[in-house]
Amino acid sequence: MEISVCIGSACHKRGSYDVRTAIEKLVAERGLGDRITVSVSFCLGQCKNGVSVRFGDRVVCGVTPENVAEVFEAHTGSC
């Protein structure tokens, strides 16, 4: 699975780099590096709802450092 964190200006202002760091930490802690790739992308088209994160084919909006673990679990449970 590929997880892509938006780093466009709206998401950047809302903490996308902290979200990316938290996701990378979760992947490492759970030993999922062989199954999950974390990358960045520019604008996922949800600027008013950021931070936006794409989990495979699904875009999730409103991800924060505070809720990232819950969102991660909800969208990577089968990995």
Backbone as a chain_set.jsonl record, in Angstrom:
{"seq": "MEISVCIGSACHKRGSYDVRTAIEKLVAERGLGDRITVSVSFCLGQCKNGVSVRFGDRVVCGVTPENVAEVFEAHTGSC", "coords": {"N": [[0.849, -1.177, 0.0], [0.462, 2.231, -0.742], [0.974, 5.213, 0.978], [0.244, 8.533, 0.811], [1.05, 11.769, 1.631], [-0.325, 14.942, 1.501], [1.454, 17.833, 0.622], [0.892, 20.326, -0.2], [0.335, 23.911, -0.131], [-1.877, 24.618, 1.594], [-2.276, 22.298, 3.158], [0.282, 22.047, 4.185], [0.41, 24.271, 5.887], [-1.268, 23.365, 7.832], [0.1, 21.391, 9.095], [1.224, 19.167, 7.684], [3.788, 18.02, 7.445], [4.362, 17.13, 10.029], [2.365, 15.217, 10.253], [3.18, 13.419, 8.267], [5.651, 12.579, 9.361], [4.72, 11.302, 11.681], [3.234, 9.195, 10.544], [5.275, 7.781, 9.226], [6.691, 6.945, 11.476], [4.779, 5.265, 12.695], [4.597, 3.246, 10.745], [7.196, 2.181, 10.891], [7.315, 1.358, 13.631], [5.446, -0.682, 13.649], [6.535, -2.511, 11.988], [5.989, -2.474, 9.224], [7.261, -1.692, 6.945], [7.911, -3.173, 4.682], [5.544, -3.484, 3.43], [4.18, -1.096, 3.265], [4.521, 2.013, 1.748], [5.592, 5.285, 2.254], [4.962, 8.455, 1.035], [5.074, 11.782, -0.418], [2.804, 14.186, -1.806], [1.631, 16.689, -4.061], [-1.122, 18.878, -3.841], [-4.109, 17.279, -3.218], [-6.598, 17.979, -3.842], [-8.335, 18.733, -1.809], [-8.222, 21.106, -0.334], [-9.537, 22.798, 1.548], [-10.102, 21.05, 3.54], [-7.861, 19.879, 4.657], [-5.359, 18.358, 6.783], [-4.69, 16.325, 4.014], [-4.58, 12.88, 3.264], [-3.632, 10.186, 1.282], [-4.573, 6.917, 1.291], [-3.746, 4.236, -0.309], [-6.18, 4.007, -2.68], [-7.917, 5.736, -1.499], [-8.805, 8.909, -0.252], [-8.281, 10.637, 2.694], [-9.402, 13.172, 4.763], [-8.622, 15.938, 6.978], [-6.669, 14.978, 8.706], [-4.612, 14.905, 11.531], [-1.725, 15.434, 13.683], [-2.629, 14.552, 16.128], [-4.764, 12.77, 15.639], [-3.745, 10.946, 13.895], [-2.817, 8.296, 14.413], [-5.164, 6.826, 14.911], [-6.506, 7.163, 12.452], [-4.64, 5.964, 10.759], [-4.7, 3.268, 11.667], [-7.358, 2.631, 11.01], [-7.27, 2.601, 8.245], [-5.263, 0.925, 7.426], [-5.518, -1.56, 8.444], [-5.56, -4.187, 7.328], [-3.031, -4.628, 6.424]], "CA": [[0.0, 0.0, 0.0], [1.155, 3.513, -0.701], [0.352, 6.306, 1.719], [0.787, 9.78, 0.294], [0.628, 12.92, 2.424], [-0.316, 16.19, 0.745], [2.314, 18.892, 1.151], [0.503, 21.601, -0.801], [0.429, 25.005, 0.842], [-2.934, 24.573, 2.617], [-1.984, 21.191, 4.08], [1.533, 22.375, 4.866], [0.081, 25.191, 6.979], [-2.003, 22.614, 8.855], [0.967, 20.423, 9.753], [1.397, 17.929, 6.923], [5.076, 17.391, 7.71], [4.223, 16.394, 11.289], [1.543, 14.04, 9.95], [4.044, 12.477, 7.547], [6.6, 12.017, 10.323], [3.979, 10.38, 12.545], [2.913, 7.998, 9.758], [6.526, 7.036, 9.057], [6.985, 6.32, 12.768], [3.836, 4.155, 12.862], [5.012, 2.18, 9.826], [8.399, 1.575, 11.457], [6.988, 0.691, 14.895], [4.648, -1.88, 13.378], [7.273, -3.376, 11.078], [5.235, -2.55, 7.97], [8.034, -1.072, 5.881], [7.918, -4.0, 3.47], [4.195, -3.488, 2.852], [3.654, 0.264, 3.142], [5.442, 3.056, 1.314], [5.102, 6.62, 2.591], [5.483, 9.473, 0.131], [4.361, 13.056, -0.383], [2.246, 14.616, -3.086], [1.077, 18.032, -4.052], [-2.569, 19.008, -3.825], [-5.033, 16.164, -3.425], [-7.891, 18.56, -4.183], [-9.178, 18.906, -0.626], [-7.503, 22.164, 0.386], [-10.306, 23.318, 2.686], [-10.317, 19.972, 4.502], [-6.589, 19.245, 4.956], [-4.353, 17.689, 5.979], [-5.226, 15.206, 3.254], [-3.683, 11.741, 3.139], [-4.165, 9.122, 0.431], [-4.265, 5.545, 1.684], [-4.112, 3.496, -1.51], [-7.067, 4.773, -3.558], [-8.856, 6.519, -0.692], [-8.283, 10.141, 0.335], [-8.841, 10.948, 4.006], [-9.158, 14.586, 5.065], [-8.667, 16.329, 8.384], [-5.717, 14.201, 9.504], [-3.769, 15.737, 12.385], [-0.823, 14.623, 14.499], [-3.375, 13.993, 17.256], [-5.639, 11.657, 15.244], [-3.118, 10.161, 12.835], [-2.741, 6.872, 14.758], [-6.501, 6.265, 14.707], [-6.75, 7.137, 11.007], [-3.727, 4.956, 10.222], [-5.25, 1.947, 11.992], [-8.604, 2.431, 10.274], [-7.055, 2.449, 6.806], [-4.19, -0.031, 7.13], [-5.755, -2.73, 9.278], [-5.312, -5.469, 6.673], [-1.654, -4.686, 5.918]], "C": [[0.888, 1.232, 0.0], [0.313, 4.514, 0.071], [1.039, 7.577, 1.261], [0.187, 10.958, 1.056], [0.747, 14.178, 1.566], [0.6, 17.199, 1.433], [2.061, 20.214, 0.423], [0.419, 22.668, 0.279], [-0.639, 24.956, 1.932], [-2.662, 23.467, 3.635], [-0.695, 21.444, 4.853], [1.265, 23.274, 6.069], [-0.634, 24.488, 8.12], [-1.182, 21.476, 9.462], [1.223, 19.134, 9.01], [2.74, 17.249, 7.18], [5.054, 16.62, 9.032], [3.392, 15.131, 11.092], [2.397, 12.993, 9.239], [5.027, 11.8, 8.506], [5.916, 10.994, 11.222], [3.63, 9.094, 11.805], [4.162, 7.154, 9.55], [6.906, 6.308, 10.346], [6.069, 5.125, 13.007], [4.213, 2.972, 11.975], [6.218, 1.442, 10.403], [8.095, 0.784, 12.724], [6.254, -0.624, 14.679], [5.327, -2.84, 12.405], [6.598, -3.548, 9.723], [5.985, -1.962, 6.781], [8.093, -1.865, 4.6], [6.568, -4.007, 2.768], [3.611, -2.105, 2.622], [4.781, 1.211, 2.76], [4.815, 4.407, 1.64], [5.776, 7.626, 1.662], [4.722, 10.776, 0.351], [3.807, 13.34, -1.769], [1.798, 16.059, -2.941], [-0.414, 17.928, -4.255], [-3.363, 17.758, -4.193], [-6.453, 16.672, -3.644], [-8.85, 18.775, -3.027], [-8.625, 20.008, 0.269], [-8.241, 22.684, 1.616], [-10.435, 22.302, 3.81], [-9.028, 19.322, 4.981], [-6.32, 19.123, 6.445], [-4.988, 16.473, 5.303], [-4.163, 14.132, 3.101], [-4.37, 10.699, 2.267], [-3.643, 7.784, 0.943], [-4.692, 4.672, 0.517], [-4.931, 4.388, -2.425], [-7.997, 5.712, -2.805], [-8.175, 7.742, -0.087], [-9.037, 10.425, 1.629], [-8.44, 12.382, 4.346], [-9.208, 14.831, 6.571], [-7.742, 15.529, 9.277], [-4.814, 15.177, 10.254], [-2.775, 14.85, 13.119], [-1.555, 13.943, 15.657], [-4.251, 12.797, 16.857], [-5.003, 10.709, 14.241], [-3.055, 8.668, 13.168], [-4.083, 6.184, 14.524], [-6.823, 6.139, 13.216], [-5.896, 6.053, 10.354], [-4.28, 3.554, 10.449], [-6.494, 1.642, 11.17], [-8.361, 2.107, 8.806], [-5.93, 1.497, 6.439], [-4.371, -1.342, 7.876], [-5.423, -4.059, 8.64], [-3.889, -5.601, 6.157], [-0.78, -5.568, 6.785]], "O": [[1.928, 1.268, 0.657], [-0.891, 4.645, -0.149], [2.264, 7.688, 1.314], [-1.032, 11.118, 1.115], [1.796, 14.441, 0.979], [0.538, 17.396, 2.646], [2.907, 21.108, 0.428], [0.431, 22.356, 1.469], [-0.332, 25.227, 3.093], [-2.804, 23.68, 4.839], [-0.59, 21.099, 6.031], [1.826, 23.064, 7.144], [-0.61, 24.964, 9.255], [-1.702, 20.686, 10.251], [1.422, 18.095, 9.64], [2.823, 16.022, 7.136], [5.673, 15.56, 9.135], [3.679, 14.095, 11.693], [2.339, 11.81, 9.577], [5.206, 10.583, 8.458], [6.478, 9.932, 11.494], [3.722, 8.01, 12.381], [4.109, 5.932, 9.684], [7.391, 5.178, 10.302], [6.527, 4.08, 13.47], [4.151, 1.823, 12.413], [6.252, 0.211, 10.402], [8.567, -0.342, 12.876], [6.429, -1.57, 15.447], [4.753, -3.867, 12.041], [6.629, -4.632, 9.14], [5.396, -1.757, 5.719], [8.303, -1.294, 3.53], [6.456, -4.482, 1.638], [2.651, -1.954, 1.868], [5.851, 1.21, 3.368], [3.645, 4.645, 1.337], [6.999, 7.643, 1.522], [3.837, 10.855, 1.202], [4.281, 12.802, -2.77], [1.613, 16.568, -1.835], [-0.894, 16.939, -4.807], [-3.296, 17.257, -5.316], [-7.403, 15.89, -3.633], [-10.046, 18.976, -3.238], [-8.567, 19.855, 1.489], [-7.608, 22.98, 2.629], [-10.837, 22.656, 4.919], [-9.089, 18.296, 5.658], [-7.006, 19.739, 7.261], [-5.718, 15.702, 5.926], [-2.996, 14.428, 2.842], [-5.537, 10.368, 2.479], [-2.436, 7.555, 1.016], [-5.88, 4.391, 0.362], [-4.439, 5.413, -2.896], [-8.791, 6.418, -3.428], [-7.106, 7.635, 0.515], [-10.267, 10.45, 1.655], [-7.272, 12.752, 4.227], [-9.763, 14.036, 7.33], [-7.992, 15.407, 10.477], [-4.318, 16.148, 9.683], [-2.96, 13.634, 13.174], [-1.142, 12.877, 16.112], [-4.455, 11.897, 17.671], [-5.65, 9.767, 13.783], [-3.227, 7.845, 12.269], [-4.126, 5.074, 13.992], [-7.353, 5.118, 12.777], [-6.376, 5.311, 9.497], [-4.321, 2.744, 9.523], [-6.665, 0.523, 10.688], [-9.164, 1.408, 8.187], [-5.667, 1.282, 5.255], [-3.447, -2.153, 7.925], [-5.034, -4.989, 9.347], [-3.567, -6.597, 5.509], [0.408, -5.728, 6.503]]}, "num_chains": 1, "name": "protein.A"}
